[in-house]
């Protein structure tokens, strides 16, 4: 799907003339949403600020030592400017994934997901394209405006692309070209960013927790696929990747919070090439159990209120109905 970035530029130009713009990241705070929000807001200028309710572990690690303008806000009492001229939401498939109710102001969506659990309000400008990551969309917009980027901004965008493509295993057409363009424009070496993304600084209790989560996983055969499911107390993404490394085609790791469950999932290239689309699967789980879900073919998530047994039952039943015809 071709994106007309001129409409995005026109929207930004029109609304920044009348007041401040909030660039909102989604509530999971992954690398793609945080990087896209910070770089876009910085490129727009002093009348824009990136903000959201959470910054994930990887994003916190990549941001360490950088001087960036990002405001964390309270989801129960989101403090946004009273005279807000508009909101740009980045890397967010649906309103429920933001984590708080947006005020009634002009809305622009910049996102690359193909699956969503609910729709944006009528009248919102939706810019959605067939990209591996939203960070790539931000780069294409920067180029359309003739804007450059500094090394920190380049590092953020590259880390987002590396993370969202699963180290390029799920990259789409144009991804490698854009990575090369960002590296040449900034002087950043992609290998340095990959090493920073992959470096782990786990404490003793986290390492034990991850190993326990892997050891209590259950194995299920769904058609020709090996599926692993487990519960984790921390680092769900690392646990999910460990299960793939152990031989699973797809892995599902859930974490119980005070009032709800959060489910993270990963699939390898073989699984996505043969029909597994985790984003669509999570959307269907949301339709059955409530909550919200979505994501990519190879990485997606769901969060909501459910019993653990019910969640696993619905997950396997939904996955089976998709793969076993």
ABEGO torsion letter per residue (X at the ends): XBBBAAAAAAAAAAAAAAEBBBBBBBAAGBAAAAAAAAAAAAAAEAABBBBEABBBAAAAAAABGBBBBBBBBBAABBBBBAABAEBBBBGBABAAAAGBBBBBBBBBBBBABABBABBBBBGBBBBBBBBABAAAAAAAAAAAAGBBBBAAAAAAAAAAAAAAAGGGAABBBGAAAAAAAAAAAAGBBAAAAAAAAABBBBBAAAAAAAAAAAAABBBBBBEABBBBBBBBABGAAAAAAAAAAAGBABBBBBBBBAABBBBBBBBBAAAAAAGBBAAAAAAAAAAAAEEBBEEBAABBBBBEBBBAAAAAAAAAAAAAAAABX
